[in-house]
Structure formats: C-alpha cells, structure tokens
Amino acid sequence: MSVPQYRKVAAIALVAGLGFSLTACSTKGDDDSGKSAAGKTVITVDCQPDGSQKDLLKNWNDDVAAFEKENPDITIKSVSVGQQCNNPPDFTARLTGGTQTDVFYGYMTDLQQVLDSGQALDITQYATKDNIPSWDSVDPALKAVFTDGGKIYAVPTKNYSMGLLYNKTLFTKAGLDVNNPPKTWADVRTAAKKIAALGGGVSGYSEYSAGNTGGWHFTAELYSQGGQILSADNKKADFNNAQGKQVLQNLKDMRYGDNSMGTRQLLQWADLLTNAAGGKVGMFVGAPDATTAIVQQFQGKYQDWAMAPLPGQDGAAKGTLGGGEGYFFRKDLTPEQVKAGLKWIAFEKLTPGKGQFDYARAKTQNQPVGLPQPLLFANGTEAQKQELDARKANQNVPSENFGLFEATPVPIKGEPVNAQAIYAVLDSAMSGVLTNPNANIDELLKTAETKTNQLLASNG
C-alpha cells in the first residue's frame, strides 16, 4: 500500500519549503555507526518543547542531562517541531522526505502511514524489560495499537478518551450549574446560548474544522450518536446516514441558528485552546490533557475547567473516541541506537516519578496534577500503583472537576483505519456547516463519503 497521492503531493511541496530546517534530523554519519567521535551512541529525538513553553523546556533539558549522566555512553540530540508535536501535514512531509528524527513522535493513527512510507523499524526484539523496565506493566491493549502482523513498531507513551470540557467560571456567570453539565446535545445547545449571551467575544461552544482536527471531532461526535466512520470490514464509509447528519445539524444550529459559536471558524488545535485559555470558550469536546495544554502551553488556569462525559443525542452517549501517541524508530538505526532510544523513552515517558510522571515537579510549577488520564499501565501492576499513588499525593486539581467523567464511563471506540486521511476529508464537511449558513448537509456528507471510498479503494 502507499500513502494517498494527494497527501504525497502536499507533503513533497511542504518538504521543499521546510527541508533546510529538517535535513539534520538523522544522526547517520558516513560510517552509518550512529556514534560520535568520542564513541558515544547518538540519537535525535523530536517533540522537545519549544521556547514558548519555558517550564516544559527546562524540564526536558534537565531530564536529558539526568539521563545522560545515568547513561554516559548515550547522547540525546533534541529537536523541537512546534507546540503541536504532530501536526499531520508536517508529519507526512517529514515521512515523505525522510527527514524525521531517529526516534520520532506519532499518533496511534499513524502506524499505517509509517508502514506505507517504508520508514518503519520493527522493534519487537528490543522491546524488553532490559531496555524498558516497566514494559511488562504497559497495558497490552496499547501495545497492540502499534503492532502489525505480530511486530511492534512503536512504544505507547500516552492514551486518552474524549468528553465535554467546560469552563466553570463562565458556567457560573451564565447562571448554569457547574455540578450538572449538559448530558445531551440539546443541553449543550441550550447552555451554549446562555454562555454566548455573556458577550465579550465568548463562544458558548467551540469546534475544530481544519488541519484534520475537524474530522477527528466529527468522529468522536458520531460515536456519541452510536455511529461509526467505516463499515465493519473497513471497506466503505458509513457516516452518510441519520447519525452523521445529526452531528452536522447540531453544529449548524448552534453556529447559525443561535450564533453561539462565534464568527471565527476553521479552528485548529492551537486556535481553540488559545481561546479557551483566554476565557473565551464555554465548552468543547476534548480529552483530559487538553486542560494540561491550556495551562502549560497557553497560560490558562486549570481551576477554571471541569469535564463531563461526552453528551448523547437523547441521553447518555453511546460511545466516545479513544486514541493516543507513541514513538517510532527510523528503519536505518543501529541496534545500539534503538536500545538507546528505548531507554530514553523508558526514562522520560514510562517511569513513575520521572519525566511525564514527575508529579512533584509539576506541582511546584503549578501544572495540573490529578487528571484521570493517561492510564498507560495495566490494572494491578506495580507501575500502575506507583504512578497513581504519586498522582494522588501531589494532586492539585480538585477531584470533583473530573468526577463526573470518571464516574460515568462511556464505551471507548478506537480511531478508524487511515484515520488522518479520512479526517482530512471530513474537515470539509465540518468547515462547510460552520462557515456557510446555506450549507447542504446531504451534499457535504455525500461528497465526503465518495472521497473516503475512493481513498479506501486506493489503499486496498
């Protein structure tokens, strides 16, 4: 199989524009040893926080220094690729141009694209307790997402499921009960009108519709209706139906019937979260770690935010979207580089008390501690106990803020095959109803269905 042609063209164009800044991402030298002149194993790793994230950048650099002190034979060269570690078009461009780092971040939806690009390295023989001490504790379901044909191609480092995030301060100002958030999409619409009526540029409800994020959220909201993106055999689109129409109708009604979503649309990840951090968003669909991003990257307040389960159409949601992220490895790495990369991931992402699980450090920086996710370790494992104990000991987020989300679990459904390409197609349907008051929902879904079926056929 191959990367869809339209994505290849866009990716090649993007690489042509960005290649000067990406060509140094691999550590391969003339001798292909991955060694420095001093004989150390050298690896490049992306997703280093950018300069706008001062605490996170310092934490990363401190962790690199601590890791290198523990492993004096390894050198980590960090690469920042922006606030959003995996902007899908940029990720595709790096894969197409072969400019990704030695150890590179990707979404759980990216496995097929990495395999199609020919850039994937089978790390099965290296994914052991020798290189990742907590490996046996990692939830097998998360490992399976990055497994194809019995071979492991990436290490999971975060997982999530979606719900409804809402601003308690705006709820209170609008006369809404922060302990009784919307349970249905009709409730969301009613609350959004009251919040938008506060004025001052506040959107009662906000939504993505560009950069693949619109399709991502369409999928979550379709799941809440009980729908699915693809047929059971993954060969046909299955969203051009009453459930898909309801998703778009809900948004069109709020956008143009109620004027409760603001006039600025075509929002991507950073756009919406910037507005949320600025107190301009009443509600949006997201995962618990959206709160972390609001605080860490966009200087908002975690105290403002609470989370409820994803709403349903006539009652409880019938499903919600689950996903996550991990790290892949370039196909041309030496065994020593693979082992070094795994050790770094273990240190930074999979060790209770260190890296992303250094809750004591996070608390001193006033970062949110106590969110219900990620849940990387399997139930009953020692790693899970250590991580949850440390989370509880350093908790600064009031437990009630996520109490409803945790107490009312919604069935989690995974992302569809070829997810990012399908999300790009569905962006057009989402942007259509949010930017055109005369948008024809039937036509938008039919067009998206046709394009999705063409994409699936070309990848079949």
C-alpha positions as CSV (number, residue, x, y, z in Angstrom):
1,M,0.0,0.0,0.0
2,S,1.1,3.6,-0.5
3,V,0.4,7.0,1.1
4,P,-2.6,8.5,-0.7
5,Q,-1.4,10.5,-3.8
6,Y,-3.0,13.8,-2.7
7,R,-1.1,13.6,0.5
8,K,2.2,12.8,-1.3
9,V,1.9,15.9,-3.5
10,A,1.2,18.2,-0.5
11,A,4.0,16.6,1.5
12,I,6.6,16.9,-1.2
13,A,5.6,20.6,-1.6
14,L,5.9,21.1,2.1
15,V,9.3,19.4,2.4
16,A,10.6,21.6,-0.4
17,G,9.7,24.6,1.7
18,L,11.0,23.2,5.0
19,G,13.8,20.9,4.1
20,F,16.5,23.3,5.0
21,S,15.5,23.0,8.7
22,L,14.9,19.3,8.8
23,T,17.9,17.7,7.0
24,A,19.9,17.3,10.1
25,C,17.3,15.2,11.9
26,S,19.2,11.9,11.5
27,T,22.4,11.1,13.2
28,K,23.7,8.8,10.5
29,G,27.3,9.7,9.5
30,D,29.5,8.5,6.7
31,D,30.2,5.3,8.6
32,D,26.5,4.7,9.5
33,S,27.5,3.8,13.0
34,G,25.4,6.4,14.9
35,K,28.5,7.1,17.0
36,S,30.1,10.3,18.0
37,A,33.8,10.9,17.7
38,A,34.0,10.1,21.3
39,G,32.4,6.7,20.7
40,K,29.1,7.5,22.3
41,T,25.8,6.3,20.8
42,V,24.0,9.4,19.4
43,I,20.2,9.7,18.7
44,T,18.0,12.5,17.7
45,V,14.5,12.7,19.4
46,D,11.7,15.1,18.5
47,C,8.9,16.7,20.5
48,Q,11.2,18.8,22.6
49,P,9.0,21.6,23.9
50,D,9.5,24.9,22.0
51,G,10.8,28.1,23.5
52,S,7.4,29.4,24.4
53,Q,7.0,26.6,27.0
54,K,9.7,27.6,29.4
55,D,8.9,25.2,32.3
56,L,8.4,22.3,30.0
57,L,11.6,23.1,28.0
58,K,13.6,23.3,31.2
59,N,12.1,20.1,32.4
60,W,13.0,18.3,29.2
61,N,16.6,19.6,29.2
62,D,17.0,18.7,32.8
63,D,15.8,15.2,32.1
64,V,18.2,14.9,29.2
65,A,21.0,15.9,31.4
66,A,20.0,13.4,34.1
67,F,19.6,10.6,31.6
68,E,22.9,11.2,30.0
69,K,24.5,11.2,33.5
70,E,23.0,7.8,34.2
71,N,23.9,6.6,30.7
72,P,27.3,8.3,29.9
73,D,27.6,6.3,26.6
74,I,24.5,7.9,25.1
75,T,24.0,11.4,23.7
76,I,20.5,12.8,23.1
77,K,20.1,15.5,20.5
78,S,16.7,17.1,20.9
79,V,14.6,18.6,18.1
80,S,11.5,20.8,18.5
81,V,8.8,20.6,15.9
82,G,6.5,23.2,17.4
83,Q,3.8,23.3,20.1
84,Q,1.8,20.5,18.5
85,C,4.3,17.7,18.2
86,N,2.5,16.1,15.3
87,N,0.7,18.5,13.0
88,P,-0.5,15.9,10.5
89,P,0.6,17.6,7.2
90,D,4.0,18.3,8.7
91,F,4.3,14.7,9.9
92,T,3.5,13.4,6.4
93,A,6.0,15.8,4.9
94,R,8.8,14.5,7.2
95,L,8.0,10.9,6.4
96,T,7.9,11.6,2.7
97,G,11.2,13.5,2.7
98,G,12.8,11.0,5.2
99,T,13.6,13.9,7.5
100,Q,12.1,12.6,10.7
101,T,14.3,12.2,13.7
102,D,15.8,8.8,14.8
103,V,13.2,8.4,17.4
104,F,10.0,10.2,16.3
105,Y,6.6,11.0,17.8
106,G,3.4,9.9,16.2
107,Y,-0.2,9.3,16.9
108,M,-1.8,5.9,17.3
109,T,-3.4,6.6,13.9
110,D,-0.1,7.0,12.2
111,L,1.1,3.3,12.2
112,Q,-0.3,2.6,8.7
113,Q,1.2,5.8,7.3
114,V,4.6,5.0,8.8
115,L,4.4,1.5,7.4
116,D,3.3,2.7,4.0
117,S,6.2,5.2,3.9
118,G,8.7,2.4,4.3
119,Q,10.2,4.3,7.3
120,A,9.1,1.8,10.0
121,L,11.5,-0.2,12.1
122,D,10.4,-3.5,13.7
123,I,11.5,-3.1,17.3
124,T,10.0,-6.3,18.7
125,Q,13.3,-7.9,19.7
126,Y,14.4,-4.7,21.5
127,A,11.1,-4.0,23.4
128,T,12.0,-5.9,26.6
129,K,12.5,-5.2,30.3
130,D,16.2,-4.8,29.7
131,N,15.5,-1.6,27.7
132,I,12.2,-0.6,29.2
133,P,12.0,-1.8,32.8
134,S,8.2,-1.1,33.0
135,W,7.5,-2.8,29.7
136,D,5.6,-5.8,31.1
137,S,3.4,-3.3,33.0
138,V,2.3,-1.4,29.9
139,D,-1.3,-2.1,29.0
140,P,-1.3,-4.8,26.3
141,A,-4.2,-3.1,24.5
142,L,-2.0,0.0,24.0
143,K,0.9,-2.1,22.7
144,A,-1.5,-3.8,20.2
145,V,-2.3,-0.4,18.6
146,F,1.3,-0.1,17.5
147,T,1.6,-3.8,16.4
148,D,1.1,-5.1,12.9
149,G,1.5,-8.7,11.8
150,G,2.8,-9.6,15.3
151,K,5.6,-7.0,15.0
152,I,5.9,-3.9,17.3
153,Y,6.7,-0.6,15.6
154,A,6.3,2.0,18.4
155,V,6.2,2.4,22.1
156,P,2.9,3.9,23.5
157,T,3.5,6.9,25.7
158,K,0.0,8.4,26.3
159,N,-3.6,7.5,25.8
160,Y,-6.9,9.3,26.1
161,S,-10.7,9.3,25.7
162,M,-12.9,12.2,24.9
163,G,-15.6,14.0,26.9
164,L,-17.0,17.5,27.3
165,L,-14.7,20.1,28.8
166,Y,-16.4,23.2,30.3
167,N,-15.4,26.4,31.8
168,K,-16.8,26.6,35.4
169,T,-16.3,30.3,35.6
170,L,-18.3,31.0,32.5
171,F,-21.0,28.5,33.6
172,T,-21.4,30.4,36.9
173,K,-21.6,33.7,35.2
174,A,-24.2,32.4,32.8
175,G,-26.3,31.0,35.7
176,L,-25.6,27.4,34.9
177,D,-25.0,24.7,37.4
178,V,-21.3,23.6,37.3
179,N,-22.3,20.3,39.0
180,N,-24.9,19.5,36.3
181,P,-23.2,19.9,32.9
182,P,-25.0,19.1,29.7
183,K,-25.9,15.4,29.2
184,T,-27.3,15.7,25.7
185,W,-26.5,17.7,22.6
186,A,-29.8,19.6,23.1
187,D,-28.5,20.5,26.6
188,V,-25.2,21.7,25.0
189,R,-27.1,23.9,22.7
190,T,-29.2,25.5,25.5
191,A,-26.1,26.1,27.6
192,A,-24.1,27.5,24.7
193,K,-26.8,30.1,24.1
194,K,-26.6,31.3,27.7
195,I,-22.9,31.4,27.7
196,A,-22.6,33.3,24.4
197,A,-25.1,35.8,25.7
198,L,-22.4,37.0,28.2
199,G,-20.9,38.8,25.2
200,G,-17.3,40.0,25.1
201,G,-16.4,37.6,22.3
202,V,-17.2,34.5,24.3
203,S,-18.3,31.4,22.3
204,G,-20.7,29.1,24.2
205,Y,-19.4,26.1,22.3
206,S,-16.3,25.9,20.1
207,E,-15.3,23.4,17.5
208,Y,-12.4,22.4,15.2
209,S,-12.8,22.3,11.4
210,A,-9.3,22.4,9.9
211,G,-5.9,20.6,9.9
212,N,-7.6,17.1,10.3
213,T,-9.0,18.2,13.7
214,G,-12.5,18.7,12.3
215,G,-12.6,15.1,11.1
216,W,-11.2,13.9,14.4
217,H,-14.0,15.6,16.3
218,F,-16.7,14.6,13.8
219,T,-15.6,11.0,14.6
220,A,-16.0,11.5,18.3
221,E,-19.4,13.1,18.0
222,L,-20.6,10.4,15.5
223,Y,-19.6,7.8,18.1
224,S,-21.7,9.6,20.7
225,Q,-24.6,9.1,18.4
226,G,-23.9,5.4,18.1
227,G,-22.4,5.7,14.6
228,Q,-19.2,4.5,13.0
229,I,-16.9,6.0,10.4
230,L,-16.4,2.8,8.4
231,S,-18.3,-0.4,7.8
232,A,-17.3,-3.4,9.9
233,D,-14.9,-4.7,7.1
234,N,-13.3,-1.2,6.8
235,K,-14.0,-1.1,3.1
236,K,-16.7,1.5,2.9
237,A,-17.7,4.8,4.6
238,D,-20.6,4.5,7.0
239,F,-21.3,8.1,8.1
240,N,-23.6,9.3,5.4
241,N,-26.7,8.5,7.4
242,A,-29.0,9.9,10.0
243,Q,-26.3,9.9,12.7
244,G,-23.8,11.7,10.6
245,K,-26.4,14.3,9.5
246,Q,-27.3,14.9,13.2
247,V,-23.7,15.7,14.0
248,L,-23.6,18.4,11.4
249,Q,-27.1,19.6,12.1
250,N,-26.3,20.1,15.8
251,L,-23.3,22.3,14.8
252,K,-25.1,24.2,12.1
253,D,-28.0,25.0,14.5
254,M,-25.6,26.4,17.1
255,R,-23.4,28.3,14.6
256,Y,-26.2,30.0,12.6
257,G,-29.5,29.3,14.4
258,D,-28.2,30.5,17.8
259,N,-25.0,32.4,17.0
260,S,-23.4,30.7,20.0
261,M,-20.2,29.5,18.4
262,G,-18.6,32.8,17.4
263,T,-17.8,34.1,13.9
264,R,-14.2,32.9,13.7
265,Q,-14.1,29.4,12.4
266,L,-11.6,27.0,10.6
267,L,-10.1,26.5,14.0
268,Q,-7.2,24.1,14.5
269,W,-5.8,22.6,17.8
270,A,-3.8,25.7,19.0
271,D,-6.5,28.2,17.9
272,L,-9.3,26.7,20.1
273,L,-7.0,26.1,23.1
274,T,-5.7,29.6,22.9
275,N,-9.3,30.9,23.0
276,A,-10.1,28.5,25.8
277,A,-7.1,29.7,27.9
278,G,-8.2,33.3,27.4
279,G,-11.6,32.6,28.9
280,K,-13.4,32.8,25.6
281,V,-14.8,29.3,25.3
282,G,-17.6,27.8,27.3
283,M,-17.5,24.2,26.2
284,F,-15.6,22.0,23.7
285,V,-15.0,18.3,23.1
286,G,-11.6,17.1,24.2
287,A,-9.5,14.8,26.4
288,P,-8.4,15.5,30.0
289,D,-4.9,16.5,28.8
290,A,-6.5,19.4,26.9
291,T,-6.5,21.0,30.4
292,T,-2.8,20.4,30.6
293,A,-2.2,22.1,27.2
294,I,-4.4,25.1,28.2
295,V,-2.2,25.6,31.3
296,Q,1.3,24.6,30.1
297,Q,1.2,26.0,26.6
298,F,-1.4,28.7,26.5
299,Q,-1.2,30.1,30.1
300,G,-4.7,29.4,31.2
301,K,-5.9,28.3,34.6
302,Y,-6.7,24.6,35.4
303,Q,-9.0,25.8,38.2
304,D,-11.4,27.0,35.5
305,W,-12.0,23.7,33.9
306,A,-14.1,20.6,34.6
307,M,-15.0,17.6,32.5
308,A,-18.1,15.6,31.9
309,P,-18.8,12.5,29.7
310,L,-19.4,13.1,26.0
311,P,-23.1,14.1,25.5
312,G,-25.5,11.8,23.7
313,Q,-28.3,12.7,21.3
314,D,-31.2,11.7,23.5
315,G,-29.4,10.6,26.7
316,A,-26.1,9.1,27.6
317,A,-23.5,8.9,24.8
318,K,-23.3,5.6,23.1
319,G,-19.6,5.8,22.5
320,T,-16.6,8.1,22.6
321,L,-13.3,8.3,20.8
322,G,-10.1,6.9,22.3
323,G,-6.6,7.4,21.0
324,G,-3.1,8.3,22.0
325,E,0.5,8.6,20.9
326,G,3.9,7.0,21.0
327,Y,7.4,6.9,19.5
328,F,8.5,5.2,16.3
329,F,12.1,4.5,15.2
330,R,13.8,5.1,11.9
331,K,14.4,2.0,9.8
332,D,18.1,2.6,9.4
333,L,19.1,2.8,13.1
334,T,21.8,0.6,14.6
335,P,20.8,-1.8,17.4
336,E,22.7,0.4,19.8
337,Q,20.6,3.4,18.7
338,V,17.4,1.5,19.1
339,K,18.3,0.4,22.6
340,A,19.4,4.0,23.5
341,G,16.0,5.3,22.2
342,L,14.1,2.8,24.2
343,K,16.0,3.6,27.3
344,W,15.3,7.3,26.8
345,I,11.5,6.7,26.3
346,A,11.5,4.5,29.4
347,F,13.2,7.3,31.4
348,E,11.0,10.2,30.1
349,K,7.7,8.5,29.5
350,L,7.3,5.2,31.3
351,T,8.9,5.5,34.7
352,P,6.7,6.6,37.7
353,G,8.3,9.6,39.4
354,K,10.3,10.7,36.3
355,G,9.7,12.7,33.1
356,Q,6.0,13.0,32.4
357,F,5.2,11.2,35.7
358,D,7.3,13.6,37.8
359,Y,4.2,14.9,39.6
360,A,6.1,16.5,42.4
361,R,7.9,18.8,39.9
362,A,4.8,19.5,38.0
363,K,3.0,20.6,41.2
364,T,5.7,23.1,42.1
365,Q,5.3,24.6,38.7
366,N,1.5,24.9,39.2
367,Q,0.9,22.5,36.4
368,P,-2.3,20.4,36.7
369,V,-1.8,17.1,38.6
370,G,-4.6,14.6,39.2
371,L,-6.1,14.3,35.8
372,P,-7.7,10.9,35.2
373,Q,-5.5,10.1,32.2
374,P,-3.1,8.9,30.9
375,L,-3.6,5.3,32.1
376,L,-0.6,3.6,30.5
377,F,-0.1,0.8,32.9
378,A,-2.3,-2.3,33.3
379,N,-4.5,-2.7,36.3
380,G,-2.8,-4.4,39.3
381,T,0.7,-3.8,38.2
382,E,3.3,-2.2,40.5
383,A,4.0,0.5,38.0
384,Q,0.3,1.5,38.0
385,K,0.2,1.6,41.8
386,Q,3.4,3.8,42.0
387,E,2.1,6.2,39.3
388,L,-1.4,6.5,40.8
389,D,0.0,6.9,44.4
390,A,2.3,9.7,43.2
391,R,-0.6,11.3,41.3
392,K,-2.8,11.3,44.4
393,A,0.0,12.5,46.7
394,N,0.7,15.6,44.5
395,Q,-2.9,16.3,43.3
396,N,-3.8,20.0,42.9
397,V,-6.8,19.6,40.6
398,P,-9.9,19.2,42.6
399,S,-11.2,15.7,42.2
400,E,-14.7,16.9,41.6
401,N,-13.6,18.6,38.4
402,F,-13.3,15.3,36.7
403,G,-15.6,13.3,39.0
404,L,-18.5,13.0,36.5
405,F,-16.2,12.0,33.7
406,E,-14.7,9.2,35.8
407,A,-17.9,8.1,37.4
408,T,-19.8,7.8,34.2
409,P,-17.6,5.9,31.7
410,V,-18.7,5.8,28.1
411,P,-17.7,2.9,25.8
412,I,-14.5,3.8,24.1
413,K,-14.1,3.2,20.3
414,G,-10.8,3.4,18.5
415,E,-9.9,5.5,15.6
416,P,-10.7,4.2,12.1
417,V,-8.1,2.8,9.7
418,N,-6.5,5.5,7.5
419,A,-7.7,7.9,10.2
420,Q,-5.7,11.0,9.4
421,A,-6.5,10.9,5.7
422,I,-10.2,10.4,6.5
423,Y,-10.1,13.2,9.0
424,A,-8.7,15.5,6.3
425,V,-11.7,14.6,4.1
426,L,-14.2,15.2,6.9
427,D,-12.7,18.6,7.7
428,S,-14.6,19.9,4.6
429,A,-17.9,18.7,6.0
430,M,-17.2,20.3,9.4
431,S,-16.0,23.6,7.9
432,G,-18.9,23.6,5.5
433,V,-21.6,23.8,8.2
434,L,-19.5,26.3,10.3
435,T,-18.7,28.8,7.5
436,N,-21.7,28.6,5.2
437,P,-25.3,29.3,6.5
438,N,-26.7,27.7,3.3
439,A,-24.5,24.6,3.5
440,N,-26.3,21.5,2.3
441,I,-25.6,18.7,4.8
442,D,-26.7,15.9,2.5
443,E,-24.3,17.1,-0.2
444,L,-21.4,17.6,2.2
445,L,-21.8,14.1,3.5
446,K,-22.2,12.6,0.1
447,T,-19.0,14.3,-1.1
448,A,-17.1,13.1,1.9
449,E,-18.4,9.6,1.5
450,T,-17.3,9.5,-2.1
451,K,-13.8,10.7,-1.3
452,T,-13.5,8.3,1.6
453,N,-14.5,5.4,-0.5
454,Q,-12.0,6.4,-3.2
455,L,-9.3,6.6,-0.5
456,L,-10.1,3.2,0.9
457,A,-10.1,1.7,-2.6
458,S,-6.8,3.2,-3.5
459,N,-5.3,1.8,-0.2
460,G,-6.9,-1.6,-0.6
